[in-house]
Amino acid sequence: MVLGEIRKTVLLLLLLICPALSMAQRIGHDIYTGDNHYLSTSPMELLTPKGAKCPFLIMLNYYDKYKDPYLVSLYSGSKLDEDDEILIKLSDGDTIYLYSKTLYATQSNLGILVKKTNVYQNDYQLSANQLEKLLNTPIKSISIYHSNYLNILKFKKNELGYYFKLCYKNIGKRLANPKKKKIHNTNTNDYGKSGI
């Protein structure tokens, strides 16, 4: 599955070099599957949840297969769960609750390690209203409910909001000036679905 393989390769690289990329909001992938357009951005490292061995990375992605095409995605070499929730607290007192839309798991070699390593991705779909609030209201904190623990990361200077704005801006630029269309043939209509 093309999207699944791309996602796996990107995550493995990010887990090795994410400190250098943590605030770089470049377009990571720009591909087509049939009539659908998928864009991914570079990640921001968030936190390492209690009991996890690897940090969780966050990304803002775009996939026009969905009515609401913008996705917040979590990536990690630590196991993600289908019931992992994201809570984003805004400066106006509102809280955005995000629930997993899709969970993917793949296996691949991590760096020079011979043993195959599990890598995970959880996608959270943003409604138009949620996206607007993330882009226009300063973000005070993000909480990830994982393995029965609530992991909280607070922001002093709206770092996460700034990250989302730059990702959204770069996605918009690419959509307005698309590169030459590259078609990837897949055997299924499921978005990047892969399994262990």
C-alpha positions as a Markdown table, in Angstrom:
| # | Residue | x | y | z |
|---|---|---|---|---|
| 1 | Met | 0.0 | 0.0 | 0.0 |
| 2 | Val | 1.7 | 3.2 | -1.2 |
| 3 | Leu | 0.5 | 5.6 | 1.5 |
| 4 | Gly | 1.2 | 3.1 | 4.2 |
| 5 | Glu | 4.8 | 2.5 | 3.0 |
| 6 | Ile | 5.4 | 6.3 | 2.7 |
| 7 | Arg | 4.0 | 6.9 | 6.2 |
| 8 | Lys | 6.2 | 4.1 | 7.6 |
| 9 | Thr | 9.4 | 5.5 | 5.9 |
| 10 | Val | 8.7 | 9.1 | 7.1 |
| 11 | Leu | 8.1 | 8.0 | 10.7 |
| 12 | Leu | 11.3 | 6.0 | 10.9 |
| 13 | Leu | 13.3 | 8.9 | 9.6 |
| 14 | Leu | 11.5 | 11.4 | 11.9 |
| 15 | Leu | 12.2 | 9.3 | 15.0 |
| 16 | Leu | 15.9 | 9.6 | 14.2 |
| 17 | Ile | 16.1 | 13.3 | 13.2 |
| 18 | Cys | 12.9 | 14.9 | 14.7 |
| 19 | Pro | 14.8 | 17.4 | 16.9 |
| 20 | Ala | 16.2 | 19.0 | 13.8 |
| 21 | Leu | 12.7 | 19.0 | 12.2 |
| 22 | Ser | 10.6 | 19.8 | 15.2 |
| 23 | Met | 9.6 | 23.3 | 14.0 |
| 24 | Ala | 10.1 | 22.8 | 10.2 |
| 25 | Gln | 6.7 | 22.8 | 8.5 |
| 26 | Arg | 7.7 | 21.7 | 5.0 |
| 27 | Ile | 5.4 | 19.6 | 2.8 |
| 28 | Gly | 6.7 | 16.1 | 3.4 |
| 29 | His | 4.6 | 14.2 | 0.8 |
| 30 | Asp | 2.4 | 15.3 | -2.0 |
| 31 | Ile | 0.7 | 12.4 | -3.7 |
| 32 | Tyr | -2.4 | 11.3 | -5.5 |
| 33 | Thr | -4.3 | 8.0 | -5.0 |
| 34 | Gly | -6.8 | 7.8 | -7.8 |
| 35 | Asp | -8.8 | 11.1 | -7.6 |
| 36 | Asn | -7.7 | 11.8 | -4.0 |
| 37 | His | -5.0 | 14.2 | -3.0 |
| 38 | Tyr | -2.8 | 13.6 | 0.1 |
| 39 | Leu | -0.4 | 16.1 | 1.7 |
| 40 | Ser | 1.7 | 15.6 | 4.8 |
| 41 | Thr | 3.8 | 18.1 | 6.7 |
| 42 | Ser | 6.9 | 17.9 | 8.8 |
| 43 | Pro | 6.3 | 17.0 | 12.5 |
| 44 | Met | 6.6 | 18.7 | 15.9 |
| 45 | Glu | 7.7 | 16.6 | 18.8 |
| 46 | Leu | 5.3 | 16.8 | 21.7 |
| 47 | Leu | 6.1 | 14.6 | 24.7 |
| 48 | Thr | 6.9 | 11.1 | 25.8 |
| 49 | Pro | 3.8 | 9.8 | 27.6 |
| 50 | Lys | 4.2 | 8.0 | 30.9 |
| 51 | Gly | 5.2 | 4.4 | 30.3 |
| 52 | Ala | 6.1 | 5.0 | 26.7 |
| 53 | Lys | 9.7 | 4.6 | 25.3 |
| 54 | Cys | 9.4 | 6.9 | 22.3 |
| 55 | Pro | 8.1 | 10.5 | 22.0 |
| 56 | Phe | 4.8 | 11.3 | 20.3 |
| 57 | Leu | 5.1 | 13.5 | 17.2 |
| 58 | Ile | 2.2 | 15.6 | 15.9 |
| 59 | Met | 1.5 | 16.6 | 12.3 |
| 60 | Leu | -1.2 | 18.5 | 10.4 |
| 61 | Asn | -2.1 | 16.6 | 7.2 |
| 62 | Tyr | -4.6 | 17.0 | 4.4 |
| 63 | Tyr | -6.6 | 14.3 | 2.6 |
| 64 | Asp | -9.4 | 15.4 | 0.3 |
| 65 | Lys | -11.1 | 12.0 | 0.5 |
| 66 | Tyr | -12.9 | 13.3 | 3.5 |
| 67 | Lys | -15.5 | 16.1 | 3.7 |
| 68 | Asp | -13.4 | 17.7 | 6.4 |
| 69 | Pro | -10.0 | 17.1 | 4.9 |
| 70 | Tyr | -7.6 | 18.3 | 7.6 |
| 71 | Leu | -6.2 | 15.7 | 10.0 |
| 72 | Val | -4.2 | 16.0 | 13.2 |
| 73 | Ser | -2.0 | 12.9 | 13.3 |
| 74 | Leu | 0.1 | 11.3 | 16.1 |
| 75 | Tyr | 3.1 | 9.2 | 15.3 |
| 76 | Ser | 5.3 | 7.1 | 17.5 |
| 77 | Gly | 7.4 | 4.1 | 17.9 |
| 78 | Ser | 5.6 | 3.5 | 21.1 |
| 79 | Lys | 2.2 | 1.8 | 20.8 |
| 80 | Leu | -0.8 | 4.0 | 20.2 |
| 81 | Asp | -4.3 | 2.8 | 21.1 |
| 82 | Glu | -7.6 | 3.3 | 19.3 |
| 83 | Asp | -9.0 | 5.0 | 22.4 |
| 84 | Asp | -6.2 | 7.5 | 22.8 |
| 85 | Glu | -7.8 | 11.0 | 23.0 |
| 86 | Ile | -6.4 | 14.5 | 22.4 |
| 87 | Leu | -7.6 | 17.5 | 24.4 |
| 88 | Ile | -6.4 | 20.9 | 23.2 |
| 89 | Lys | -7.1 | 23.7 | 25.7 |
| 90 | Leu | -7.5 | 27.2 | 24.2 |
| 91 | Ser | -6.9 | 30.6 | 25.7 |
| 92 | Asp | -10.6 | 31.5 | 25.6 |
| 93 | Gly | -11.4 | 28.6 | 28.0 |
| 94 | Asp | -12.7 | 26.3 | 25.3 |
| 95 | Thr | -11.3 | 22.7 | 24.9 |
| 96 | Ile | -11.2 | 20.8 | 21.6 |
| 97 | Tyr | -11.7 | 17.1 | 22.0 |
| 98 | Leu | -10.3 | 14.8 | 19.3 |
| 99 | Tyr | -11.1 | 11.1 | 19.0 |
| 100 | Ser | -9.2 | 8.7 | 16.8 |
| 101 | Lys | -10.6 | 8.3 | 13.3 |
| 102 | Thr | -8.1 | 5.6 | 12.2 |
| 103 | Leu | -5.2 | 3.7 | 13.7 |
| 104 | Tyr | -2.4 | 2.2 | 11.6 |
| 105 | Ala | 0.4 | -0.1 | 12.6 |
| 106 | Thr | 3.4 | -1.2 | 10.5 |
| 107 | Gln | 6.6 | -3.0 | 11.0 |
| 108 | Ser | 10.0 | -2.0 | 9.6 |
| 109 | Asn | 13.7 | -1.8 | 10.5 |
| 110 | Leu | 14.5 | 1.3 | 12.6 |
| 111 | Gly | 17.8 | 2.8 | 11.5 |
| 112 | Ile | 20.6 | 0.2 | 11.7 |
| 113 | Leu | 18.6 | -2.2 | 13.9 |
| 114 | Val | 18.1 | -5.6 | 12.5 |
| 115 | Lys | 15.0 | -6.4 | 14.5 |
| 116 | Lys | 11.8 | -5.1 | 13.1 |
| 117 | Thr | 10.2 | -2.3 | 15.1 |
| 118 | Asn | 6.5 | -1.4 | 15.3 |
| 119 | Val | 5.5 | 2.1 | 14.3 |
| 120 | Tyr | 2.1 | 3.6 | 14.8 |
| 121 | Gln | -0.1 | 6.4 | 13.5 |
| 122 | Asn | -3.4 | 7.7 | 14.9 |
| 123 | Asp | -5.4 | 10.1 | 12.7 |
| 124 | Tyr | -7.9 | 12.6 | 14.2 |
| 125 | Gln | -10.3 | 14.4 | 11.9 |
| 126 | Leu | -10.8 | 18.2 | 12.4 |
| 127 | Ser | -14.2 | 19.7 | 11.7 |
| 128 | Ala | -14.1 | 23.1 | 10.0 |
| 129 | Asn | -15.0 | 24.8 | 13.3 |
| 130 | Gln | -12.2 | 23.0 | 15.2 |
| 131 | Leu | -9.7 | 23.9 | 12.5 |
| 132 | Glu | -10.7 | 27.6 | 12.6 |
| 133 | Lys | -10.3 | 27.7 | 16.4 |
| 134 | Leu | -6.9 | 26.0 | 16.3 |
| 135 | Leu | -5.7 | 28.6 | 13.7 |
| 136 | Asn | -7.1 | 31.7 | 15.4 |
| 137 | Thr | -7.1 | 31.1 | 19.1 |
| 138 | Pro | -3.8 | 30.7 | 21.1 |
| 139 | Ile | -3.3 | 27.2 | 22.5 |
| 140 | Lys | -2.5 | 26.9 | 26.2 |
| 141 | Ser | -1.9 | 23.1 | 26.4 |
| 142 | Ile | -2.3 | 19.7 | 24.8 |
| 143 | Ser | -3.3 | 16.6 | 26.7 |
| 144 | Ile | -3.0 | 13.1 | 25.4 |
| 145 | Tyr | -4.9 | 10.4 | 27.2 |
| 146 | His | -2.8 | 7.3 | 26.7 |
| 147 | Ser | -2.7 | 3.9 | 28.6 |
| 148 | Asn | -5.0 | 5.3 | 31.4 |
| 149 | Tyr | -2.7 | 8.3 | 31.9 |
| 150 | Leu | -3.4 | 11.9 | 31.1 |
| 151 | Asn | -0.2 | 13.5 | 29.7 |
| 152 | Ile | -0.2 | 17.3 | 29.6 |
| 153 | Leu | 2.2 | 19.6 | 27.8 |
| 154 | Lys | 1.7 | 23.4 | 28.4 |
| 155 | Phe | 2.8 | 26.2 | 26.0 |
| 156 | Lys | 4.0 | 29.6 | 27.1 |
| 157 | Lys | 4.2 | 31.2 | 23.6 |
| 158 | Asn | 1.5 | 29.4 | 21.6 |
| 159 | Glu | 4.1 | 27.1 | 20.0 |
| 160 | Leu | 1.6 | 24.5 | 18.9 |
| 161 | Gly | -0.7 | 27.2 | 17.4 |
| 162 | Tyr | 2.2 | 28.7 | 15.5 |
| 163 | Tyr | 3.1 | 25.3 | 14.2 |
| 164 | Phe | -0.5 | 24.6 | 13.0 |
| 165 | Lys | -0.7 | 28.0 | 11.3 |
| 166 | Leu | 2.5 | 27.4 | 9.3 |
| 167 | Cys | 1.5 | 23.9 | 8.3 |
| 168 | Tyr | -1.9 | 25.2 | 7.2 |
| 169 | Lys | -0.3 | 28.0 | 5.2 |
| 170 | Asn | 2.1 | 25.6 | 3.4 |
| 171 | Ile | -0.7 | 23.2 | 2.6 |
| 172 | Gly | -2.7 | 26.1 | 1.2 |
| 173 | Lys | 0.2 | 27.2 | -1.0 |
| 174 | Arg | 0.7 | 23.7 | -2.4 |
| 175 | Leu | -3.0 | 23.3 | -3.1 |
| 176 | Ala | -3.0 | 26.7 | -4.9 |
| 177 | Asn | 0.1 | 25.7 | -6.9 |
| 178 | Pro | 0.1 | 21.9 | -7.2 |
| 179 | Lys | 3.0 | 20.0 | -8.5 |
| 180 | Lys | 2.7 | 17.8 | -11.5 |
| 181 | Lys | 0.2 | 15.1 | -10.7 |
| 182 | Lys | 1.7 | 11.8 | -9.7 |
| 183 | Ile | -0.7 | 8.9 | -9.7 |
| 184 | His | -0.1 | 6.0 | -7.3 |
| 185 | Asn | -2.2 | 2.9 | -8.0 |
| 186 | Thr | -3.4 | 1.0 | -5.0 |
| 187 | Asn | -5.3 | -2.2 | -4.4 |
| 188 | Thr | -7.7 | -0.8 | -1.9 |
| 189 | Asn | -9.6 | 2.5 | -1.4 |
| 190 | Asp | -8.7 | 2.5 | 2.3 |
| 191 | Tyr | -6.4 | 5.5 | 3.2 |
| 192 | Gly | -3.0 | 4.1 | 3.7 |
| 193 | Lys | -4.2 | 1.2 | 5.7 |
| 194 | Ser | -1.6 | -1.2 | 6.8 |
| 195 | Gly | -1.3 | -3.9 | 9.4 |
| 196 | Ile | 1.2 | -5.9 | 11.4 |
